[in-house]
Amino acid sequence: MTILTNAVIGLVALLHAWFLVLEMFLWDKPAGLKAFGQTREQAAATKVLAANQGLYNGFLAAGLVLGLLLDGAGFTLKLFFLACVVVAGVFGAWTASRKILWIQALPGLIGLLLVVFTR
């Protein structure tokens, strides 16, 4: 079960690293425009905000990776950062797009439940 738990946490960390890349570097490029369904004008107007959001996603990824590197000693970090992922995903689904619930919150929740129930 530990391998599955760590694999899910690693996947959530990779997702957030990808969100960082999309929001900080690809926001106004074709991949970012397609991912977020925006026009070039909308992307240009929100580029700085998206970069800030991307940075926060990078912090979530970094916290999860640190939790993995610390193994058993990283239990609290895993709990904290997965809970942050779930809260951010629910808030994003509520305020921006319902698909964030499935892309961000659900994987985070699965990871959180695995951490709690495999300890």
N, C-alpha and C positions, 0 to 999 in steps of 0.2 A: 504493500500500500504506500510505503514511503516513496517509492519510485514514481508511482502514479501521481501522488501529491506534488512532488517536486517538478514533475513534467508539466502539470497544469500550472503551477506557479511560474515556471519558465515560459510557458506559452503566454500567460498574462503579461509577464515582463516584456516579452518580444512584441506583443501587440502594442504596449505602451511606448516602446522604443520606436515602432513604426508610426504611431500617432505623432510622436515628436518629429520624425522626419517629414511626415505629411504637413504638419502644421507650421513647422519652422522653416522648411526649405522648399517644399513643393506646393505650398498654399496657392500660389498664383500661376503654377505650371499646369500642363494638361492633366497630370495624375491627380493633383490636388483639386482642380476644378471639377473633374469627373467624380472624385470621391465625395465631395461636399455639395455637388450640384449647384455650382455658382457660376456667375458670369465673371469675366476678367475685371469688370468694373467693381463688382461686389467684393471680389478677392483683394483688389487694390485698396479698397476702403477699409478692409478689416485685417490687413496683413500683420500689423503690429499686434493687434489683439490675439490673432491666431498664433503668432510666435510665442507670446506669453503663455497661452494655453498649452502649446507644445512643450515648453520648458517644464511646466507642472507635470505633464505626462512623463517627461524624462525623469523627474524626481520619483514618481511612482515606480517606474521601471528600476531605477537605481536602488530604491529601498527593497524591492522584491529580490533583486539579485544579491544584495547584501544579506538578506535573510537566508537565501539559499547557501551562500558561502559560509555562513556561520552555522549551518546545519541545525542541530538541536538547540544551540544557544540562540538561534535566530527566530525561535518560535514567536516571541512577542512582536518582532519586526514583521514577520509574515502576517500575523493577525492584523496588526495596525494598517499596513499598506494594502492588504486585501480589503479590509473594511473601507479604507479611503477610496479604493477602486469602485467598490459597490455603491457607496454614497455618491461619488462623482457620476457614475453611470445612471443611477436613478434620477439624479438631478438633471443630467443631460437629456435623458428621455422625456422628462417632464417639461423642460424648457426649450429644447431644440428639436430633437427628432426621436421618435419612438424606437427606431432601429438601434439607438445607442444602448437601450436596455439589453438587447440580445448580443451586441458586439462587445460591450464593455462590462456591464453589470453582471450578466449571467456567468461568463467565465470567472469573474472575480468571486462571485458567490459560490460557485462550485469549488474553487480553490480554498475559499474560507471554510466551507463545510468539511472539506477533506482535511485541512489542517486541524480543525477542532476535533473531528471524530477519529483521527488516526494518531493522536498523541498518546 
